[in-house]
Amino acid sequence: MEWILGLLSTLAIFAAALLILVFFHELGHFLAAKLFGMRVERFSLGFPPRIFGIKKGETDYCIGATPLGGYVKISGMIDESMDTEYLEEEPKPWEFRSKPVWQRIVVITAGVIFNMILAVFIYAGLAYSTGETKIRLDSVNSIYVSEESLADQIGFQTGDKLIGVNGEEVAYFNDLFAPEIMTSSDLSYMVMRSGRQATVPVPDSMLNEIGQDGLISLANAMPSSISRVQPGSPAEEAGLKGGDIIASINGQSVRYWPEAVQLISTSEDSVSMTINREGETLAFSIMPNANNKLGIYAPNPDSLFAIDRFKYGLFESLGVGVQRSNATLTGIVQGFSKMFSGDIAVRESLGGPVAIANVTKEATDRGGWVGFWNITAFLSITLAIMNILPIPVLDGGHLMFLIYEGITRREPSPKVRMWLQQIGFLLIIALFIFVTFNDILRQFG
């Protein structure tokens, strides 16, 4: 029963995000067409068959049965419907084909532009409502790197202190792992190691393996101090207290919280522990509970690291929205570039509806409504990039035809356009099938 509820929750969250993205994309086309006096025959969320809707004026506003997208049907335009009957008649003033090339270009690109505007406003809204929290890098001391972890395979070592990325020192920990940084060419990190500066390059082939938790998190830098002890837990019964610093576990010296967690979780019996408490060294033997837990809590990051909190006014928030959208756009474009060049694996990097739904659900679970809107803004920019690709059927394909017409002063023949549209449609269907099966194989393979 739980997996059914989980699936329904995932689908509901994904559907909400998709509905927002499609609505604003098609709204861009719709408003631009109306601005130039074009007749819009249908505004559909979802593809046919039509389920229900309402006819107002010349436009049918409806919901389609296939929820993975939407469309605006503009009179006199060769689109996904492949309708060419109107070509036998003279162009009418309200038709797409009767308008100047520059107006048609605006209409075609308006969906992409609206997706970018949506992302800017989402990021701006988040900046205005929640502000921004950044961890000062100079307050983050050395890190712990567990054996055989991805960070260990790349070349990080326990005791490294992060100071910069790609040859430049940065002020905040957050700046080390921004999207545009993680997809940049020749990614490398600067660390202080045994009093000397060292460079740790990150091979492109390993970028695929970086999961939801990232390459290195603040947890890697947390010292082995206990913030509090759960009442009634084995730790409390043994006499541990908040503020205690774990010095060793089962005879092995400990400096970092992840190190302590790893040793406790792999203990097969009671845990022998030495504690530093106000200059005194104490020894304990603690039997974990049935879940192999002691009942101790990690230190609070707010008490460990220097945190700068930023609050933004209305106009400042818009600037932050533009900056975040630009950074996300750069990161996605660089990621696609690495994928197309073969630097990173397509199979591991390209996600379809299953992967997108899962990521949207995970982001919402982890970050609540902030996580939902962050991933929606990210997907809005991704949708804009995908739509502007020069593939017939997509907005970029229509734009390609219009640019050709603007340069040559000659419209491509309807037969050529129809032929290319059909090829583009088949390519999109093939890509959809590929990414869907790829999602399934990655999840269950």
N, C-alpha and C positions, 0 to 999 in steps of 0.2 A: 504493500500500500504506500509506503514511504517513497519508493522510487517513482510511483505514478504521480504523487503530489509534487515531487521534485521536478519531474518532466513537465508537468503542467505549469509550475512556477517558472521554469526556464523558458517555455514557449510564450508565456504571458509577458515576461519582461522583454524578450526578444521582439515580440510583436509590437509592444509599445514603442520601443526604440525605432523599429523599422517603419512604423506608421508615421512617426514624427519626421523621419528623414525623407520618406517618399512624399509626404504632404508638402513639405517646404520645397523640395526639388520641383515637383510639378506646379506648385504655386508660382515659382519663378517663371516657368514657361507661360503659364496662364496669364499672369499680370503683364508680362512683356507683350504677348500677343494682343491682349486687350488694349494696351497702350498705343499700339500701331494700327488699331482698327481691324484686326483679324478676327474672323469668326471662329470661336472654339466650340466644337460640336460635343465634346465629352471631356469631363474631368473625372478620371477613374482612379481610385485607390484599389490596387489589385488588378490582375489581368482577367479577361473574359474566361468563363461566361459571367455575365452580369447577374448579380444576386438581387439587388434592389437599388433604388435611387430616386432622385426627384428632378424633374425637368423644370428649369427656370429660365425663361427667355429662350435663347438659342442653344443653351448648354444643358447637357444631361450630366448631373452630378451623381456619381454612383459608386457602389462597392462591387469589386469583382471577386470571383471565387478563388482565384489563384493569388495568394497574399504576398508573393515575393516581388513586389514592385508596384508600378502604377504608370499611367500615361495621360497625356493631354492630346486629344485629337483636334488638329487645327485644319480648317478647310483649305484644300489646295496644297497639301503637303504629302509627299510620299513618306509614309512612316511604317511602323510595325504592322499595321493592318494590311499593307500591300495593296491598298485600294487605288486603282488608276483610272476608274471610269470617268472622273472629272477631266482627264487630260484630253478627251475628245471634244470638249467645249472650250470656248474662249475664256481666258482668265477673268474672274470677277473682282471688283475692287476690294472685297473683304477676304480674298484668298491669300494664303501665304505666298504663293508663287507670283502674285502680282506686285509684291512689295519690293523696294530696293534691297540690294544684297546686304547693306550694312544693317538694315532693320531685321532681316532674317537671321543675321549673325547674332544680333542681340537676343533674339527670341531663343535661338538654339543654345546659347551659352548661359542664359538666365538661370537655368536649373542648377548648373555648376556654381554660378555666382551665389545663388541663394543658399546652397549647401555650405559654402565658405562663410557667408554672412551668419548663418545659423551657428556655426562653430564659434565664431568670434563672440556672438552674443551669449552663448552658453558659458564660454570661458570667462567672459566679462561678468556675467551674473554670478558665477561661483566666486570670482575675485571680490566682487562687491559684498556678497552675503557672508562669505566665510573668511575672507582675507587670505593670507598666505603665510605658511610657516616654513622657515628654512633653518637648517642646522649648520652652524658655523664649523667649517672644516678644521680650523685650528684647535677646536675643542674636542675633536675626535682623535683619541690616542691610537695606539697600535691595535691591529686587528688579529683575530684568531682565524686560522685557516685549517680546517679539518683535512685529514689525509684522504686522498682520492676524490675530494670534492672538485667541482669544476674550477673554482679559484685556484686550487692546488695544481691541477693539471695545466692551467694557463701559466702559472709561475709565481703566484703570490705566495708569501711565506708568513707564518705566524710571527708577529712582531713588526711587520711592515706598517708604516704610517703613511696614509694616502695624502698627497699634497697637490696633485694636478692631473690633467688629462691632455693627451695630444700635444705635449710639449709646453703647456701653459698652466701655471698655477691658478687655482680657482678659490673663491671665497667660501662657497657653500658645498656641503656634502651632496645636496640635491643636484648640483651642476655636473657631477661626475657621471651620472647615469641618465641624463636627459635623452629623449628619443633621437634628436639630431646628433648627439654625441655617440650613442650606441650603434648608429648606422653609418658613421663617418668612415672615410678611407683610412686604412692603417691605424686603427684604434690602438692606443697604448696609454698606460697609466704611469704616473710618476710617484715613486714612493721613497721614503727615507728608510734605509735598511742598514742597521749597525753603524749609524752615524754618517752614512754616505747616501747620495741620491742614486737611485736605480730606476730603470725603465722596464715595465712589464708589458710587452706587446700582446694583443689579443688576436689570435688567428681568426679570419673570417669563418672558417669551418666550424668554430666553436660557438659562434653567435646563435646558431640554431638551438643549442642546448640550454641557453639561458631561459629559465622558466619564469613563473609568476613572481617569485621572490627576488629575482634579479641575480646579479653576479655576486655582489657583496652588499650586505645590509647593515644597518646600525647595530643589529644584534651581534655581529662579528666583533664589535668594539666594546661590548658591555663587559665590565669587570665582574668577577664572581662574588658580588655582594648581594645579600638577601634583603629585599625591600620589606617583606612582611611574611608572616607564617600563618597558614590557615588554621583557624581554631579546631581543635579536636584531631588534628592530623598527626601522623607519626613524628613529624619534625617538632611539633609543639610538645608532644608527650616526652620526646627525648631532651627537650630543653633549649632548642634553637630559638633565636629571636631576630626580629627585624633589625638590620644594621650589622649583623654578623657577616664577616668576610670569609668565604671558603678558601682555605689554603691548600688542602690536599684531599683527594678522594681515593680510598683503597691504596694508599701509599704513593699515589701519583700527584705531583705538584699541579696546582690549578691556578690560573690567572684570569680566565675569561668565563663568562656565563655559559656560552654554547659548549665549551669544553666540559663544564660541570654537568650540564644536562646530558651530554653524550655518555659520560662515565656512569652517571646514575642510571640511565636507561638500559645500559648493558650489564649492570650488576646482576648477578644471578642469586645473590643472597643478601644479607644485611650489608649496609653501606657504612664503611669506616670513614669518618670525616674529621679533619682538624679544622678548627675555626679560630680566626683572630677576632677577639672582642675587646675593644678598648685597651689594646696593648697586651692583652693576655691571650695565650694559646690554649685552647680547650679541645679535648678529644671526645667524639661521640660515635656510637654504633647504633644505626637506625635501620629498622626493618620496613621496607616500602609496603604500601597497601596493595590490594589485589590488582590495581592498575599500574603497579610499579611506580607510584608517585610518593613523594615525601611530604608534599604540601608546602613547598617554599616558592616564593614568587621573585621574578626577575626585577632588577632595579628599574625605577621609573626614568625613561629617557630625559624627562624635564629636569631631573636632578643631576643628570650626568653631563649633558651637553649644553653648550651655549646656544640658545634658540632666539632667532630674530623673527618677530611677528609683525606682519605688515597688514595694515588696514587701508583700503583704497576708497576714494570717493568715486562718484559716478563717472567722471571723465577719465580718471586714472584707471578705473576698471576696464574701460574700453581699450586703453592702451595696452593693458595686460592681456586682454582678449586677443588683440591683434598679434602681440608678441608670442603668446602660446600657440595660436593658430599657425603662425609662420614656422615656429619650431616643430610643431607636429607635421606640417606639410613637408618641411625639409627632411624630417626623419623618415616619413613614408616614402618619399621620392627616392631618397638614398637607399632605402631598403629594397624597393623595386629594382633599382639600378644594380645592386649587388646580386639580386636574384636572377635578373636577366643575363648578367655577365658570368654567372656560374660561381660567383664567390661564396654564395650560400645556397643550400639545397632548396629547390622549388618545393619538393614534397613536404619538407619540414616547415617551410615558411608560409606557404599559400593555404589559407583557410577558407572553407565554404560556409554554408548556412549553419551546419552543426557546430563547427568551431566558433563561429561568431556568436551563436546563441549561448554556448557555454561560457565564453569570455565575458559576455554581457552579464550573465547571471553571476559569475564569480566576482566581477567588479562591483556589482550591486550588493552582494553578500558581504564583501570586505569593506566597502566604503559607504553603504547606504545610498541615500539619494544623491550624495556628492559623487560616489562611484558611478552611479547610473548616468548622470549627466556628463561626467568626464568621458566615459566610453562612448556615449552618444555623439559628443563633439568629435571624438577621434573617428568614429564610423562615418560621420557626415563629411569629413575631409577625405576619407578613403573613397566614399561614394563619388565625390566630386572628381577625384583623380581618375577613378575607373571610367567614369562617364565621358571624360574628355579624351580618352584614348581614341586614336584614329581608326576605329573599327566601325564599318557600316552597321546601322541599327542603333549604335550608341550616339550620344550627342557629338562626340568627336568625329564620327563618320560623317554626319550631316555637315559639320563645320568644314571638313575636308572638301566636300563637294562645293560648298559656298565659296571657299577660298579659291578653288579652281575657277569657278565662275567669275569671281571678282577679278582674277588675273587675266583670264583669256577672253572675258566679255562674252562667254558662250556657256550656256547651261549644259551639263552632261546629259546625254540622251536618257530618257526614261527607262529604256531597255537595259542600258548599262547599270543605271542606278538600282533597278529592281534586281538585277543579277547579283550585284555586289551586296545589296541588302540581304538577299537570301543566303549568300555565303557568310556574311557577318552573323546572321541569325543562327546558322548552323555552328559557327565557331563559339558563340555564346552558350548554346545548348551543350556543346561538347565540353566547354570549360566548366559549366555548372555540374555536369555529371562527374567530371574528373575530381573537382574539389569536394563534392559530396562524398564520393567513394573514398577519397583520400582522408576526409574527416573520420569516416567510419573505421577505416583501417588503422588510423592512428589511435582511435579511442579503444578499439576492441582487438587490434592486432597484437 
